[in-house]
Amino acid sequence: MTTKAYIHGLGFHVPEKVLTNADMERIVETSDEWITSRTGIRARHVAAEGECASDLGAVASRKALASAGVAPEELTHIICGTCTPDSYCPNTATRLEHKIGASGCMAFDISAACSGFLYSLQAGRAMLALEPSAKVLVCAVEVMTSRVNWGDRTTCVLFGDGSGAAVLTSEKGENGVELVDALLESDGQYGDLLTISGGGSAVPYKLGDTVGESHFIQMQGREVFKVAVRSMVSACERLLEKNSMTIADVDWLVPHQANSRIIEAVGKKLEIPTERVFVNVDRYGNTSAASVGIALAEGVQNGDIRPGQTVLVTTFGGGFTWGAFLLRF
């Protein structure tokens, strides 16, 4: 019998500094109307100078642990989804471990871009299947603004910083959120459509080299849009069918908060009413791996997502990676 996994605490954190569209007008040639009409984004949060991924992740993780009633020293595993780590080595999960006061955990990062939270949840489920007594912290965190080209108006207006976290155990307890099922996929043939390639072993640099455009987000937006919508819709439909469900059984669709056009297209193709599609991209922008983690935690915090509801989460990111998750609150 497969060991079930449950979320017992959610938490999110965004930096204090807010960059509005009016602020963006002073940075790059753009306008509030241009940004809002094309993306739905009105503001994004930006990490302070010296504030790194593990700093943001630590705050969200402490909130999730407090909500779960789990002490840091009880954790056995820490899984960190990020494509903007503190450093190549050590990994961000170990930095996070130290900052929250844990030690002795199996701690590792998952790089799946915007799919990082769902990929990390699935890895957490796997750990619990192997070790049912484990207590797993999943934290997705990004400092995307450290990797945007502030001279490229097609990308710099899209991204923000933040973190979402969850604590997983195999015990349902009184308020456990069941991780019902997941479908996660990828296709590397599309990798060059969305990249941060500079500095990797395929695009190495030497001491004294200047930092070029390849060190920042590069994206072919139209092509990404088409594959993103098609992939997320397909994953949702197949996951529901696998579990003998339809969209009518879903109380909330929580899609990756990339931009309003993608969110609207996915909702329309799934034929789910707009009032059942969770949206916060207007206030946070695209926070990549942290996106759906922030959305879930905020939805619970503000009372939109409630006990007894079924939530379908879907995401898409560079790689390309994508997938869907069914949660029962």
N, C-alpha and C positions, 0 to 999 in steps of 0.2 A: 504494500500500500504506500502510495506517495505521501511524503510528509508535507502537510500544508504550511503555508507561510502567511503571517499576518503583520500588518503595520500597526504599531502601538503608539506611535507618536510622529507628528509631522512638524516641521519648522522651516521658516524661510527668513532670509535677511538680504537687504539691499543697502548699498552705501548711502550715506547721508546726502551727498552732493547730487543735485538734480540738474540735468542739462535739458532745457526745453527746446522746442523748435525755434523759438525766437533767439535762443543762444546759438543754435546751429547756424542761423542766418549770418552771424558775425564771424563764423569760423570758415564756412565754405559757401560757394555760390549756390544758394537754395532758398526756399521760402517755406513758411509754415503751411501754406496751401498746397504746395508741391508735395511735401512730405506726408501730410495728413491724407490727401486724396489718394495717394498711391500706396500708402502703408498702414494708415490708421494710427500711426505712432505720433504722440504729442510730446512725450518726455521719456527720458531714460536716466537711470542712476549710474554714476561714474565713481569708481574707486578713487580714493585720495592718493596722493603721491606716497609711495612706500607701502600702500595697502595691497596685499597679495591675495591669491586665491585661498590659501589656507586660513587667512584672517577672516574672510567672509564666511568660509565654510565652518569655521569654529563657532561663530555666533549662531548660525542656522542649526548646527548639530547640537549645541547646548539646549536650544529651544525644543528640538525633537526629543532629546533625552529627558528633559523635564516633563514634557507632555506624556512620555511613555512611562515615567517613574523608574527609569533605569539610570544607574550611576555609571560614569565613564569607566570605572575599574571593572564593571561587569561585562563590558564588551569583549567579544572574542574575535570579531572581524570588522574591518573598516574598508569600505569600497568607495572610492572617489571617482566620479565621472567628470572628466574635464579635458578640454583641448587647449587650455591656457594654464598649465601647471606652474607652480612656483619655480620649478627648475626641471631640467632633464633628470638629474639625480641629486639628492634623493627624491623619491616620488612624493606627491602632495599628500597622499594618505598618511604617510608617516609623520609629516609635518603637522597635519591635522590631529593625529593621535596625541602628539606631545602637547599641543595647545589646549586640548580639552581635558588633559589630565589622565589619559589612558596609557597603557603600556602592555607589551606582550601580545598584541593583536596580530593576526594575519592582516596586513595592510597593503593594498595595492590600488593602482589607478586603472581606469578603463578609458580609452580614447575612442569615442564613437561620435564625436562632435555633438550635434543637437540631440542625438538619441542616447546620450550618456546616462540620463537618469533611468530610462527604461532598461537599458542594457545592464546597468548596475543592480536594479531591482531583480532582474532575472538571475544574475550571478548570486545575489543574496539568497534567492530561493534555492539555488543549487547547493550553496553552503549548508543551508538548513536541512536539505535532503540527506546530506552526508553526515551532518552533526546536528540532530534535532534539538540538542540542549544549547546550541549557539545563540548568541545575541549579536545581531549584525547592524552596524550603522552604515547606511547608504547616504552619501552626500554628493550632490552634483553642484559644481561651482565653476563660475567663469569670470574672468576679468577680460572680457572681449575688447574693451576699449584700449587695452594695451596692445592689441593686434589689429586695430583699424587704421587705415590710411586716411588721415584727416583732410587730405586734399582730394579724395575720391568721393564725390557727393552721392554716388549710387550705392555705396556701402556704409560710409561712416554714419549716416543718419539712422541706420537700422538697429545697431547693437547697443546693449547695455550690460551692466555687471550685476551679479547677484548669486544667491545660493539657495538651494532647497534640500532638505534632509529628511530621512525617515529611519525609524528603528524597527527592525524585523525580528520576530521570534516565531517559533512553531506553535505557541500556545495562543488560543483565541482570546481567552480572558473575557472581560465584560465589554470592551469597546474595540476589539480587534477588527481591522479592516482586512478582509480576505483577499489575497492575491489569487484570483480565480484561475486565470490562464493568460498566456501571452503568445504572441507571434512576432518574432524579430528576424529581420533579414538584412541583406546587403547586396550590392553589386558594384564591384570595383571598376567596371568599365567607364563609369561616370566620374571617377575620382578627380579628373583635371578640371571639372566644371566648378568646383568649390574647394579652394586650397589655402593653406598657410604653409608654403613649402620651404621658404628660406631658412637655412640653418640645419635642416635635416640632412641625413647622410646622402640623399639624392641631390641636394643642392647645398653642399658644404661651403663654409667660409673659412678664410684664413685670418690670422691676426693682422689687423690693419685694414681689412676690407670694409667698405662702406655698407651701410644697411640699405638694401634695395627694396623695391616694391614687393618682391616675393616673400619678404618677411611679414607681410600684412595680408589681410583677407582679400582674396581675389575671387570674384564670382561672376559667372555668366547667368544673370538673373532669370532671363526668359526660359532658358533650358532647364534650370533648376526648378522653376515653378511647375513646368509640365510634368517632370518626373516625380516631384514631391507630391502633388495632388493625386496623381495616378497611384502611386505606391501606398500612400496613407489610406486612401479609400479602399484599395484592394485588401490591405492588411486587416482593416476593420471588418469588412464584409466577410472575409474568410474566417476570422476569429469568432465572429458572432455565429456563423453557420456551424463551425466546429462545436460550439457550445449550445446548439439548438436554440438560438436566440435570434431576435430581429432588433432593428433599431427602436422599435416600440418598447422593448424591454429596458432600454437605456434611459436613465434619468438625466445624465449629463454627458456630453462629449467634451473632453478636455484636450484640445489639439495643441500641438507645438505652436507657440506664439511667435511665429516668424514675421508675418504681416497680415493685415486684415484681408487682403485679396486671397491668400492661400487658405486662411481660416474659413472665409465665406464659400470658397469653391469646394472645399472638403465637406462642409456642412450641407451644401446644396446637393452634391452628388449622393450623399448618404441619406438625403431627404429627412433630415432632423430639423425641427423648428429652431429658429435662431435664438429663442429664449432658453433653449436647453444646450446652447453652445457657450462654454465658459470663455470669456475674453478679458484679458488684462494687458494686452500688447500696447494699448494706448498709453499706459503709465510706466511700463518697464522696457519696451522695445524687445528685441530678440536677445534673450540671455542664454542662448544655445543650450547646453546640457542642463542648465538650471531651470529652464523655461517651464516644463510641466510640473516639476517639483515645487516651484514657487506657486504655480496656479493651484495645485491641489491643497497646499498648506493654507493659502489665502482663502480658497473656497470654503474650507472647514472653519477657518477663523471667523469669517464674516457670516457664517450660517447658511450659505448657499448649498453647500454639500453637507448632507445630514445622514444620520444613521438610518439604515434601511434602504438607502439608494444604491443603484448600480451605476458605476462610472466607467466610461470607455475612454481610455487615454491613447492618443496616437502622436507619433513624432517622426521627424525626418531630418537627416543631417548629412554632412560631408562624408564621403566614402565611396558611394552613397550608403548610408545606413538608414533603416526605418523600422517601424513596427507599431504594434498596438498591445494594450494591456487591459484586461477586465478586472475591475476592483469592486468588491461588494462591501459597502460601509455599514 
